[in-house]
């Protein structure tokens, strides 16, 4: 384990929490730019977890769960709302930063029709 990276991941997660606790009128990003911000923020979190020594699946799973909790948290912030598309952007950013290409898995790719 690389404890310094995991500590940075914790600090980054707290920064995400503080940013998502801002009331809706103070955010300032409109669609689609907010999706890029979501992808970048959670991509960094996933990368910090992975380079901190967590397995790939754990890095992606923890990031996706934290993103889900972030969306739930926003239900209670004035002017904010939970959004499935935001969560999908979070997970996509994590997958990109971890280099996960769903189409590259041989088990998936070889399921096509045989000729």
Secondary structure as GFF3:
##gff-version 3
##sequence-region A 1 115
A	DSSP	alpha_helix	3	20	.	.	.	ID=ss1
A	DSSP	three_ten_helix	24	26	.	.	.	ID=ss2
A	DSSP	alpha_helix	33	51	.	.	.	ID=ss3
A	DSSP	alpha_helix	56	74	.	.	.	ID=ss4
A	DSSP	alpha_helix	84	98	.	.	.	ID=ss5
A	DSSP	three_ten_helix	102	104	.	.	.	ID=ss6
A	DSSP	alpha_helix	106	109	.	.	.	ID=ss7
###
